[in-house]
Amino acid sequence: MTGSLATTAVTSVDLHAHLLPPAWVDQVAATPSFGVSIRSDGDGYVLTLPDGRGDFGLSPEILDSSNRIKQLDSMGIQMELVSPPTPTLLYELDASSSQGIANLYNETIAELCRASGGHLIGAATVPMAHPDLAVSELTHAIGTLGLRALYVATQVGGRELGDPQFEPVWRRLAELGAPLLIHPSQGGGNYERLNVRMLHNSLGNPFETAAAAASLIVNGVLDRIPDLHLILVHGGGVFPYLLGRLDHSYHANPGARGSTMPPRSYVERMYFDTLVHDPLVLSYLVDTVGEDRVVIGTDAPYNMGDRDPLATIESVDSLTPDLLASNAARALGTD
């Protein structure tokens, strides 16, 4: 395991952050067969996305694990689950390149975590567009390398996470005892409509997360895989705030009943991070899903993140770092 909450007196854990190993960047840039272009841009790098969506900057902050650990200390965070930036998942590549890219990330992030003195835990990525390869890489990443979650985008090639083709991946993940960490794909169906003044981020991202969670419910995935647990970033997006409407639709419309229970019933299988940017919204989230379902999320190192997560926790009386660390241990299957 690349980090353990069960054997350490950990009192503050961040489950939503991004880190990209420099060794991943170097190897991808040096491997033309991957079909991915990475070029230096001053202090950082630029990834040219192969689907024509343009360039994605890889800042020094996303590449520097030593500085990240210093930042954790300044924020009062002892341990952080780190995941790749979503554009680097590169699901659209061919099977060989997609598997190679994912395996390279898992190997290099596992090495960074082992060298972090217990401060960093790694989340895995897999070639989701190729489920057979994804199952194999998942088994290696979690079973062999000791990564503690599977990080996925909310859509894979335009397909929702509740699509039957992905079910073998979710089933294997549950068997391995690790959670599914869901992050907005930043290129979903609303991207073009909201591609003005960052609305694709501030409005589109929360919808993407809700759509992914609902897809897993209404397609019966959470019924068929009862040991599958989810971590939803950005406070679950708009999902917690639409539970009443989802439940009403379940009861009012026979065509909405793709699950055995109303959508609210599956909240006990989900964890929601604190990254909602408003104490009143965080209080509502706690009242809605329960304090035992909430974990810290900073979205480091991005400017839409939370640089003072402990102050955020203090804004709601029932939340404490110890409680949320306990929740994180349960989410990661380490207690």
CORMO-V921233 format. One record per residue. RES is the residue in one letter. PHI is phi as a letter, one per 40 degrees, with the letter a starting at -180 (* if undefined). Layout:
RES_PHI, RES_PHI
//
This chain:
M_*, T_c, G_i, S_b, L_c, A_c, T_b, T_b, A_c, V_c, T_b, S_a, V_b, D_b, L_b, H_b, A_a, H_b, L_a, L_b, P_c, P_d, A_c, W_c, V_c, D_c, Q_c, V_c, A_c, A_c, T_b, P_d, S_c, F_c, G_g, V_b, S_b, I_b, R_b, S_c, D_a, G_g, D_c, G_b, Y_b, V_b, L_c, T_c, L_c, P_c, D_c, G_g, R_c, G_g, D_b, F_b, G_c, L_b, S_c, P_d, E_c, I_c, L_b, D_b, S_c, S_c, N_c, R_c, I_c, K_c, Q_c, L_d, D_c, S_c, M_c, G_g, I_b, Q_c, M_a, E_b, L_c, V_b, S_b, P_c, P_c, T_d, P_c, T_c, L_c, L_f, Y_c, E_c, L_c, D_c, A_d, S_c, S_c, S_c, Q_c, G_c, I_c, A_c, N_c, L_c, Y_c, N_c, E_c, T_c, I_c, A_c, E_c, L_c, C_c, R_c, A_c, S_c, G_g, G_g, H_c, L_b, I_b, G_c, A_b, A_c, T_b, V_b, P_c, M_c, A_c, H_b, P_d, D_c, L_c, A_c, V_c, S_c, E_c, L_c, T_c, H_c, A_c, I_c, G_c, T_b, L_c, G_g, L_c, R_b, A_a, L_b, Y_c, V_b, A_c, T_c, Q_b, V_b, G_f, G_g, R_c, E_c, L_c, G_c, D_c, P_d, Q_c, F_c, E_d, P_d, V_c, W_c, R_c, R_c, L_d, A_c, E_c, L_c, G_g, A_b, P_c, L_c, L_c, I_b, H_b, P_d, S_c, Q_g, G_a, G_c, G_c, N_c, Y_c, E_c, R_c, L_b, N_c, V_a, R_f, M_g, L_c, H_c, N_c, S_c, L_b, G_c, N_d, P_c, F_c, E_d, T_c, A_c, A_c, A_c, A_c, A_c, S_c, L_c, I_c, V_c, N_c, G_g, V_c, L_c, D_c, R_c, I_b, P_c, D_c, L_c, H_b, L_b, I_b, L_b, V_c, H_f, G_g, G_g, G_g, V_c, F_d, P_c, Y_c, L_b, L_d, G_c, R_c, L_c, D_c, H_c, S_c, Y_d, H_c, A_c, N_b, P_d, G_c, A_c, R_c, G_c, S_b, T_c, M_b, P_c, P_d, R_d, S_c, Y_c, V_d, E_c, R_b, M_b, Y_b, F_b, D_c, T_c, L_c, V_b, H_g, D_a, P_d, L_c, V_c, L_c, S_c, Y_c, L_d, V_c, D_c, T_c, V_b, G_g, E_c, D_c, R_b, V_b, V_b, I_c, G_b, T_b, D_f, A_d, P_b, Y_c, N_c, M_c, G_c, D_b, R_c, D_b, P_c, L_c, A_c, T_c, I_c, E_c, S_c, V_b, D_d, S_c, L_c, T_b, P_d, D_c, L_c, L_c, A_c, S_c, N_c, A_c, A_c, R_c, A_c, L_c, G_g, T_b, D_c
//
